[in-house]
Amino acid sequence: MSVWAVLQHVPFEGPGLIAVQAHAHGIELDERHLYRGDTLPSLDQLAGLVVLGGPMGVGDTEQYPHLAAEIDLLAGAVAADMPVLGVCLGAQLLACALGGQVGSTGSTEVGIGSVALTPAGERDGVLGPSGRFVPVLHWHDDMFTIPPGAELLASSDRCVNQAFRAGRAYGLQFHVELDGGLVASMRPHLPIKVALDAGDVAAVENVGSTILGRFFDAAQHQSQAPGA
């Protein structure tokens, strides 16, 4: 059984469907709870890496020193051609690791919504089969620039850079990993005005499950390019 690390920044943003699909693909998850002081793994222990979200920013390294170490770990994972998934803050850290920039959008994009796939996104083997418009949960203030050599895969009206791929690494500014447990843990921390309608959540969960399943399928077939 292959072992992947999952880096979790806060108690209420766990892996959700990422864990479900990983286990369905025979992948063991080494969950590192950084808010509890867990250390980062070394790359030689891993077959893949997942970095989850959190309310802190990429530049908050004085308060959260592990963020700088995560950026180094992500850079090393991509250089080693390891499959990587960055979600929300994780996507921003991944972008930073690959030479992109992260800064404020000037407003918060939060709530159930959608992203539109770019032509590259529609061709992508992980995102493309879900159709041009993908239901997601938005929850961010910052936005990344697309790193050199990476492809923009998805955009929204309020945030042009929503997803990118660099080799076997995916950065998703949005959340598709929602399941019942994750929704319950997130709900108290979302703004009061944000409604998580059961039907909308189910749509995100259904599409998210298939996206994550295809991500792990591609990760386990290294000879197959994810965008093929």
N, C-alpha and C positions, 0 to 999 in steps of 0.2 A: 504494500500500500504506500503510495506516495504521500509526502508530508508537505503541506503548505502552511505558511504563517499568515495569521490574520491579526492586523494591528488595530486595536480598538482604543479610541481616545476618550470616550465618555460612557458611563454605564447604559445610557438610553439609546445609543446607536450601535446595536450589535449587528451581526452578519445576516440575520433573517434568512431569506431564501438562498443567499450565498452558501450558507451552511447546509441547507437542504440539498441543493444541487451538487455541492462538493461531495457529500456523503453518498449521494446516488451514483456518483462517478468513481466511488472507491477511494476518495481522497481523505486523508486524515488531516484535520485542522489543528495546528498549534496556535491557540488563541492567546495573544499577548495583550493584557489589559494595562495599557501604559499609564492610565490614571491611577492605578494601584501601585505603580513603581516597577512593573515587570520590565525586564531588559529586552532589547532587540535580539533576534536570532542572528546567526551568521549564515551567509549565503550557502556555504557548503553543506548546511543541514537541510536545505529546502529544494523542492521541485517547483514552487510557485509562491507568489506573494499577493496578498490582498490588503489594501490600506483603506480603512473606513473613514467616515465623516466625523465632524465635531464642530463646535461653535468657535474655536480658536482660529486665528489666521496663520498663514504660512510664516509671516514675519515675527510671530510671538515667541521667538526662541529663547528670550530671557526668562519668560515665565514658564515655558515648556521646552526645556533644553533638548528633549528627545526629538523634536521636530527636525532639527538640523541633522541628527543622526539618521532619521528616516529618509531624508532627502538623499543622503549618501548611500543608504541601503537600496533605495529605488534606482539610483543611477547605476549601481553595481549590478542589480538584477537585470535591467534592460541591456547593459553591456554584455552580460552573460547569456543573453537571448532566453531569459526565463519568462514564462507567462506571468503577467502582472495585471491586476485590476485595481484601479484607484477610484473611489466613490466620493464625490463632493470634496471635502477637504483632502481626501486621498488623491483625487484627480489634480487638485491644485499643487500638492506636493510633488506629484509625478511630473507635471508640467515644469515646475521649478527645477527638478532634477535633470530635465532634458534641455534646459536652456530657455524655457519660456518665462514670462513675467506674470505675476499675480497682483491684482489691485482691486480696489473697490469699484463696484458698478454704480454707486451713488444711491442705490435703493435696494430693498430686499425683495427677492423673487421667492415667494413661499406659497405653498398650497398645491393641490392636485391640478395638473395641467398637462401639457404635451410638449414634445420637441418634434421638429421637422427634420427628417434626414436629408443631408446633402446628396448630390449624385454619388459621391464616394461612399456615403453611409448606405445608400440603397444598394450599392454593389458589395458592401461588406457582408461577410459570411455570418457574423454574429448579430448585427443589428438589422441588416437589410430584409430578411424574411418576415419581419414583423410589420412591414408596410411603411409608407412614407411618414405617417404621423404616429408617434409612440406615446402612450399615456405614461406619465411619470409623476413623482412627487418632487417639487422644487423646494429648496430650503437653503438659500445662500445669499450673502451680501457681496462676495468677491467673485472675480472672474479671472481665468487664465488666458494668456495668449497661446496660440498653437506653437508648440516647440518646433525648431528647425527640423525639417525632414518628416514631420508628422502630418497626418491627414485630418482635416476637419470632417467630422461625421454627422453632426447634428447641431441645430440652432433653435432658438425660440425668439419670439418677438422682442423680448426684453433682454436677452442675453445671446449674442451671436455665437459665442464659442461654448457649446454645451457638451461636446464629446470629441475625442480624438483617438487615433491609433498610431502608435509608433512601433513597428515590428509586431511583437507578440504582446505588447502592453496597451491596455485600454484605459483611458481616463474619462469617467462619466461625471459631469457636474451635478447630475440629478440622481434620484434614488429610484431603482426598479426592484430592490431587494425586499420590498414590503411583504410581510406575512402578518398573521394576527398578533403574534407576540410582539413583533417590532412596532406595529402600529400602536399597541397598548402602551408600550414604553415611551414612544415618541410623543404621544398626544398631549401629556401634561406640560411639555416643554415648548410646544408650538404656540404662536400667538393666538389669543382667544378667538379672533375673527376667522381663523382657519378651520374650515369644516372638513372632516374626513368622512365623506359620505360612503356608506358601505358599498354601493354600486361602483363608485369611482375607484375605491381602494381595490375592489375585486378585479377591475379592469387592469390596474397597474400590476397586481399580483399575477394575473394570468399571463400577461405579456412578459413581465419580468422573469417569471419562471422559465419561459422558453428562451429568452435572451441569455440568461445565465447558464442554462443547459447547453446552449450552443457555444458559449464561451469556454466551458470546461471540455466540451467535445473537441474544440479546436486546440485547446491547451494540451490535450493528450495525444494529439496527432501532429507532432512537430514538423513532419515533412510536408504537411498541408498548410499553405499560407492562409491565415484567417480571412483574408479578403478575397480568396479565390472563388 
